[in-house]
Amino acid sequence: MSPPRRPSSLDETPQPDPRGQAEMLSEILRAIRLERRLRTSDVARAMGMPLRSYEHFEAGRGRLDLQRLQTFADATDSDPFAIVAALILKRPEFALRVADSKLMVVMMLSLDDFNEDLGEDIRLIEVRVLVGAFRRVFQDLTDHVRKRDLTAERWLDERSRRMGLPSHFTKGRSRRA
């Protein structure tokens, strides 16, 4: 008789909460659809799905299907990698925040190029080097957004008020609150 099997570290890894993940996926899909001002029937048609099947998908029911997420992203002009990342990060708002910039698509395409360029040598990069490199990149992006030239936005706001235009006239522009 063999001794009882000792659990491996894989056995001890917490399993994802499928119920929480389904609810989060539903929140993400619905938020993107609403941000795009689309009806469920619009997205269902664009995805080539019956309305009831789409409603089931948007409710987060069923298995996570990457091809269906890609089809949804195509139908809503959003970022499929950001949807997956938002689920992993447990930050549903992330998918909506980067839907227009396609941040995760750009990152994945760049990562693919990097993998092609380095090949097996990619293994030689130490974790601390990666941490430093990514922190610098993200700090540069943060600085870019925070220091951008607001002159045009201020000019438009001032001139619009002077002409008595309603406040909603200048809405819809990208701006920091």
N, C-alpha and C positions, 0 to 999 in steps of 0.2 A: 504494500500500500504506500503510495507516494504521499509526501507531506502536503498539506493544503497549499494551494497556489497563493503566493503573496501578490496582492494587487499591484499592478504597475502604476507608474505616474499617469499613464493615459487613463487608467480606470478611475483615478482620483480627480481628473479634470472635470470641473463642473459642466454639466450639459446645458446647452442653451434652453431657455424657457420658450418652447414653441408657441405657447399661448401669448406670452408677452411679445414675442417676435411677430406673430400674426397681427396683433393689435397695432404694433408699431408700423408694420408694412402697410396696413390699411390706412393709418394716419398719414403716412408719406404719400401714398398714391392719391388719396383724396385731396391732400393739400396741393399737390402738383396740378391735378386736374382742375381744381377750383382756381388756382393762380392763373392758369391758362384760359380760364373762363369757358371751359368745355363741359358739356353735359355727358353723363354716362353713356348715352346713346352715341354721341360723337366719337368718344374714345373706342367704344365697342366696334363701331363701324370701321374706324381707322385701323383697328387691330384685326379686323376680319373675324370677329367673335359675335355670337349671339349675345344680346343684351344681358340675359340672365347669367350667362357664363362670365361676362365681364364683371357684373355686380358681385358675383361669387369671388372672383379674383381680387377686386378692389377691397372686399371685406377681409382679405387676408386668409381666406379659406383655401385649403389644399396645400400641397408641397410648394416650397420655394422653387420656382422655375425660372432659371436665368434667361432662357430664350424668350419667355413671355415678358420678363422685365425689359429686355432689349426692345421688344415689339412695343411695349408701353412707352418706353423712352422715345422711340421713333415717332409714335403717334402724338406725343405731348411735347416734342422737342425739348427733352430733358436729358439728364446724364445718368445712364444706367449704372455706371460704376459708383456714382454718388449715392444711389439708392441702396446698393449693397453696403457701401461704407457706412452709411447712416445707421443701418441695422447693426453692423458690427460695433460701431462706436456708441450705439444706443443714444444717438442724437438725431432724431427724425428731422429737425429743422435744417440740418446740414444739407440734405438732398435738395431742399427748396432753395437754400441760399446759393448753391452753386449750379443750379439747373441751367441758367443762362450762360455762365462763363464756361461751362463744361470742364471745370477744374480737374475732376477725376479722370475724364477722358484724356485730357492733355497730359496728365501725370502718367497714366497707363501707357499712352503712346510713347512718351519720353522714356519710360522705364523699359519698354520693348526695344527701343533704339539702344539704350544703355546695355541691355542684355546682349543684343547683337554685337555691339562694339567690343565688349569685354569678354564675352563667352565664359569659359571656365574661370578666368581670372577674377570674375565677380566674387568668388569665394574668398579672395584675399583681403577684401575690405573689412576692416574691423568695425564693430558696433559703435564704438566711441567716435569714429570718423564719420559714420553715417549720421549719428545724432547731431554732431557739429554742423555737418553740411546741410541737413534739413532745417535745423534751427536758423542758420544763416539765410537760407532761401526764404523761409517763411517770415523772418524778420524783415528782409528786403521788401517782400510783398506788402507787409503791414505798413512799413514806412512809406511805400509808394501810395497806398490808399490814404493814409493819414496826412500826407504832405501835398496831395494833388492840388492843382491850381483851381481855386474856387472863384476866380475872377469872373468867368462867364456866368456862373450861377448867380452870383451877387448882382451882376449887371442886369440880368434878365429879371430877377426879383424886383430890383429897384425900379426899372423902367416899366414893368407891368403894373406896379402899385401906382406910379406916377400917372399912368394912363387910365387908372381906375379899373383895370381888368380884374376879374374875380380871382381869388386866391388859388382856385383849382386850375387856372390857366397854366401855371408853371409846374403842376404836379406831373409825376411820371418820369421825371428826370432822376438820374442816379445821384443820391446825396446822402451824406451822413446826418443822422439826427442830432 
